[in-house]
Amino acid sequence: MERLTTGVPGLDLVLGGGLPATSVIFVGGPPGAGKTVLSEQIAFHRAAQGQNTLILTTLSEPHDKLIRHAEGFAWFDPARLGREIQFLSLYQALQDGGTREALETILRTCREQHTELLVLDAFRGMRELVGDELELRRFVFELGGQLATLGVTALVTGEYAREDVERYVEFTVADGILHLSHRLVAHRESRMFEVVKMRGTEFLGGLHTLHITGEGVAVYPRHSALARRTDYAMGTHRLSTGVPALDGMMGGGLVGHSLNLVVGKPG
C-alpha cells in the first residue's frame, strides 16, 4: 500500500507509515483541538514534496484568516501559496446547486490543478447546510470514489465528538477516522490523539499524547502500544548526556527512543 508521509512527528509511526494514498480520512474533534492546524501542517509538508494541494472551505473562516493563523508555525512557507497550495471556497457552489454542484466543483478543480492532496475544512458546517443524511452519504461516497480514480488523497475536518462516529452516515463510508481531543487536567491542558478507524492497514490504537507548539503539531505514541509492535525496534542512535564519562560508560549515551529510570537516595 502506498503511503503519504505527514511531516507530523510521531504521526506516521501511529499510522503505520503515513496516510494510505487515495483514501478519504475524517479528522474530528471539538473546537480548538487542532484539526485545522494538523491538516494544514500535512498540506504544507506534502507541498514541500512537490505535491499539489487544494484546501477547500465550506462555512469556516475566510482564507486570509486561515493563512494568518498558519503564519505563526515553523512549517508555514508563503512561497507555496498560489503554487503547490491553492485555496477555494465551496460556499457559493453549495448555495447554488447543493452537494451535486459542490462535487462537480471539487472534481473539476482537482483535474485542472492536478491535485494530489485535498483538505476539506469544516465539513460539519456543510452537514448543517445540507441537512439530508442520504444526500451527505451519497456525496462522501461519490467523492471518495472519484478522488481515488484521480489519485487524490483527502483529509476532511469537522467539529465532531467521539460518539458522533457511531451517529453520522459520513463515517460509515470514510476510509479513516482520526479524532483529536483536549481537556483540563489539574489546571493544565491535555491534548490527545486517536486513530478510530483506518481501512486496510495496521495502526497503533488507543489514545496518544498530542502537543501544539510553534513548531506545529507533534504526536507522542504510547510506549505500551509500541511494545506490542513486533516490527518496532529500539533506536540505534545515541543521545549525549553532556557528561563525557557517563556517555563512555553507556556506550555513547542514552539509546534513542528509550525510557530510562534514574534512582538514588534523596540528595
C-alpha positions as CSV (number, residue, x, y, z in Angstrom):
1,M,0.0,0.0,0.0
2,E,1.3,3.4,-1.0
3,R,1.5,5.9,1.9
4,L,2.0,9.6,2.2
5,T,4.3,10.9,4.9
6,T,2.6,13.6,7.0
7,G,5.5,15.7,8.3
8,V,4.0,15.5,11.8
9,P,6.5,14.0,14.3
10,G,5.2,10.7,15.7
11,L,2.1,10.6,13.5
12,D,3.5,8.3,10.7
13,L,4.5,5.8,13.4
14,V,1.0,5.7,14.8
15,L,-0.5,5.4,11.3
16,G,1.9,2.5,10.4
17,G,3.9,4.6,7.9
18,G,1.7,7.5,6.9
19,L,-1.7,8.2,5.3
20,P,-2.9,5.5,2.9
21,A,-2.9,7.0,-0.6
22,T,-6.2,7.8,-2.3
23,S,-8.2,7.4,0.9
24,V,-10.8,9.7,2.5
25,I,-9.8,10.4,6.1
26,F,-12.0,12.3,8.5
27,V,-10.3,14.4,11.2
28,G,-12.8,15.2,14.0
29,G,-12.7,16.9,17.4
30,P,-14.1,19.8,19.3
31,P,-13.3,23.5,18.6
32,G,-9.6,24.3,19.3
33,A,-8.5,20.6,19.3
34,G,-6.0,21.2,16.5
35,K,-7.8,19.8,13.4
36,T,-7.1,22.6,11.0
37,V,-3.5,23.0,12.2
38,L,-2.9,19.3,11.8
39,S,-4.4,19.2,8.3
40,E,-2.6,22.4,7.1
41,Q,0.7,21.1,8.5
42,I,0.3,17.9,6.5
43,A,-0.7,20.0,3.4
44,F,2.5,22.2,3.6
45,H,4.6,19.1,4.1
46,R,3.2,17.4,1.0
47,A,3.6,20.7,-0.9
48,A,7.3,20.7,0.1
49,Q,7.5,17.3,-1.5
50,G,6.2,18.8,-4.7
51,Q,2.6,17.7,-4.5
52,N,-0.3,20.0,-5.4
53,T,-2.7,20.6,-2.5
54,L,-6.2,22.0,-2.6
55,I,-7.6,23.4,0.6
56,L,-11.4,23.8,0.5
57,T,-13.6,25.7,3.0
58,T,-17.4,25.5,3.4
59,L,-18.7,27.8,6.1
60,S,-15.5,28.2,8.1
61,E,-13.0,31.1,8.5
62,P,-12.1,33.2,5.5
63,H,-8.9,32.1,3.6
64,D,-6.9,35.2,4.7
65,K,-7.7,34.4,8.3
66,L,-6.6,30.8,7.9
67,I,-3.4,31.9,6.4
68,R,-2.7,34.5,9.2
69,H,-3.2,31.7,11.8
70,A,-0.9,29.4,9.9
71,E,1.9,32.1,9.7
72,G,2.8,31.5,13.3
73,F,4.0,28.0,12.8
74,A,7.5,26.9,11.6
75,W,6.2,24.8,8.8
76,F,4.4,27.7,7.1
77,D,6.0,28.7,3.8
78,P,4.4,31.6,2.0
79,A,6.2,30.7,-1.2
80,R,3.9,27.6,-1.6
81,L,0.7,29.7,-1.7
82,G,-0.7,30.1,-5.1
83,R,1.7,27.4,-6.4
84,E,1.5,24.0,-4.8
85,I,-1.2,25.1,-2.3
86,Q,-4.5,26.6,-3.6
87,F,-7.5,27.7,-1.5
88,L,-11.1,27.5,-2.7
89,S,-14.5,28.2,-1.1
90,L,-17.4,25.8,-1.7
91,Y,-20.0,28.1,-0.2
92,Q,-21.4,29.5,-3.4
93,A,-21.5,26.1,-5.1
94,L,-23.4,24.7,-2.1
95,Q,-25.8,27.6,-2.2
96,D,-26.4,27.4,-6.0
97,G,-26.6,23.7,-6.5
98,G,-26.2,21.8,-3.2
99,T,-23.8,18.8,-2.9
100,R,-24.0,18.0,-6.7
101,E,-22.6,21.4,-7.6
102,A,-20.0,21.2,-4.8
103,L,-18.9,17.7,-6.0
104,E,-18.5,18.9,-9.6
105,T,-16.6,22.0,-8.5
106,I,-14.2,19.8,-6.4
107,L,-13.5,17.3,-9.2
108,R,-13.1,19.9,-11.9
109,T,-10.6,21.9,-9.8
110,C,-8.7,18.7,-8.9
111,R,-8.4,17.8,-12.6
112,E,-7.4,21.3,-13.6
113,Q,-4.7,21.7,-10.9
114,H,-3.5,18.1,-10.8
115,T,-4.3,17.9,-7.1
116,E,-2.8,15.1,-5.1
117,L,-3.9,16.1,-1.6
118,L,-7.3,17.6,-0.8
119,V,-8.2,19.2,2.5
120,L,-11.9,19.9,3.0
121,D,-12.2,22.1,6.1
122,A,-15.2,22.3,8.4
123,F,-17.4,19.6,6.9
124,R,-19.8,19.9,9.9
125,G,-20.9,23.3,8.5
126,M,-21.7,21.6,5.2
127,R,-23.7,18.9,7.0
128,E,-25.8,21.6,8.7
129,L,-26.3,23.5,5.5
130,V,-27.4,20.4,3.5
131,G,-29.3,18.6,6.3
132,D,-30.1,15.5,4.4
133,E,-28.5,12.3,5.6
134,L,-28.9,10.4,2.3
135,E,-27.5,13.3,0.3
136,L,-24.5,13.6,2.5
137,R,-23.8,9.8,2.3
138,R,-24.0,9.9,-1.4
139,F,-21.7,13.0,-1.6
140,V,-19.0,11.3,0.6
141,F,-19.3,8.0,-1.3
142,E,-19.1,9.6,-4.7
143,L,-16.3,12.0,-3.6
144,G,-14.2,9.1,-2.3
145,G,-14.7,7.0,-5.5
146,Q,-13.9,9.9,-7.9
147,L,-10.9,11.1,-5.9
148,A,-9.4,7.6,-5.9
149,T,-9.8,7.5,-9.7
150,L,-7.9,10.8,-9.9
151,G,-5.2,9.6,-7.4
152,V,-6.2,12.2,-4.8
153,T,-6.0,11.7,-1.0
154,A,-8.5,13.6,1.1
155,L,-8.5,15.0,4.7
156,V,-11.9,16.1,5.8
157,T,-12.1,18.1,9.1
158,G,-15.1,18.7,11.2
159,E,-16.3,19.5,14.7
160,Y,-17.4,16.0,15.8
161,A,-17.5,14.4,19.3
162,R,-16.1,10.9,19.7
163,E,-19.6,9.4,19.9
164,D,-20.6,11.1,16.6
165,V,-18.6,8.4,14.8
166,E,-21.5,6.0,15.5
167,R,-24.2,8.5,14.7
168,Y,-23.5,10.1,11.3
169,V,-23.5,8.5,7.9
170,E,-20.3,10.1,6.6
171,F,-18.3,8.0,8.9
172,T,-19.6,4.7,7.5
173,V,-18.1,5.5,4.1
174,A,-14.9,7.1,5.3
175,D,-11.7,5.1,4.8
176,G,-10.1,6.5,8.0
177,I,-11.2,8.4,11.1
178,L,-8.8,10.4,13.3
179,H,-10.0,12.1,16.5
180,L,-8.4,14.9,18.5
181,S,-9.5,16.0,22.0
182,H,-8.4,18.3,24.7
183,R,-9.4,18.8,28.4
184,L,-8.1,20.5,31.6
185,V,-6.2,18.2,34.0
186,A,-5.1,19.8,37.2
187,H,-5.4,23.3,35.6
188,R,-3.2,22.1,32.7
189,E,-4.4,21.5,29.1
190,S,-4.1,17.9,28.0
191,R,-4.4,17.0,24.3
192,M,-5.0,13.5,22.9
193,F,-5.0,11.9,19.5
194,E,-6.7,8.6,18.4
195,V,-6.9,6.6,15.2
196,V,-10.5,5.4,15.4
197,K,-10.5,3.6,12.0
198,M,-8.1,3.1,9.1
199,R,-9.0,0.6,6.4
200,G,-6.5,-1.9,5.1
201,T,-3.7,-1.1,7.4
202,E,-2.4,-1.7,10.9
203,F,-2.1,1.2,13.3
204,L,-1.4,2.0,16.9
205,G,-4.8,2.1,18.6
206,G,-5.8,3.9,21.8
207,L,-5.0,7.4,23.0
208,H,-1.7,9.1,22.3
209,T,-0.5,12.5,23.6
210,L,-0.6,15.4,21.2
211,H,1.2,18.8,21.6
212,I,0.9,22.0,19.6
213,T,3.8,24.4,19.8
214,G,5.4,27.0,17.5
215,E,6.9,24.1,15.6
216,G,3.4,22.7,14.9
217,V,1.7,19.5,15.9
218,A,3.6,16.5,17.3
219,V,2.2,13.1,18.4
220,Y,3.8,11.0,21.1
221,P,2.8,7.3,20.8
222,R,2.1,5.4,24.0
223,H,5.1,3.2,24.9
224,S,2.7,0.3,25.7
225,A,1.3,0.5,22.1
226,L,4.9,0.4,20.7
227,A,5.7,-2.6,22.9
228,R,3.1,-4.7,21.1
229,R,4.5,-3.9,17.7
230,T,6.7,-6.9,16.6
231,D,8.3,-4.7,13.9
232,Y,9.3,-1.9,16.2
233,A,13.0,-1.9,17.1
234,M,14.8,0.3,19.6
235,G,16.7,3.2,18.0
236,T,20.4,2.7,17.4
237,H,21.4,6.4,17.7
238,R,22.7,7.7,21.0
239,L,21.9,10.9,22.8
240,S,24.7,12.5,24.8
241,T,24.0,13.2,28.5
242,G,26.5,16.1,28.5
243,V,28.8,14.1,30.9
244,P,31.6,12.6,28.8
245,A,32.5,9.9,31.4
246,L,28.9,8.9,31.7
247,D,28.5,8.7,28.0
248,G,31.5,6.4,27.8
249,M,30.0,4.1,30.4
250,M,26.8,3.7,28.4
251,G,28.5,3.2,25.0
252,G,27.9,6.7,23.8
253,G,24.9,8.0,25.7
254,L,21.2,7.2,26.1
255,V,19.7,5.0,23.5
256,G,17.3,6.9,21.2
257,H,13.6,6.3,21.9
258,S,14.3,4.5,25.1
259,L,12.7,5.1,28.6
260,N,15.3,5.4,31.3
261,L,14.9,5.3,35.1
262,V,17.3,7.3,37.4
263,V,17.2,6.1,41.0
264,G,19.0,7.0,44.2
265,K,18.7,8.2,47.8
266,P,17.3,11.8,48.4
267,G,20.0,14.4,47.9
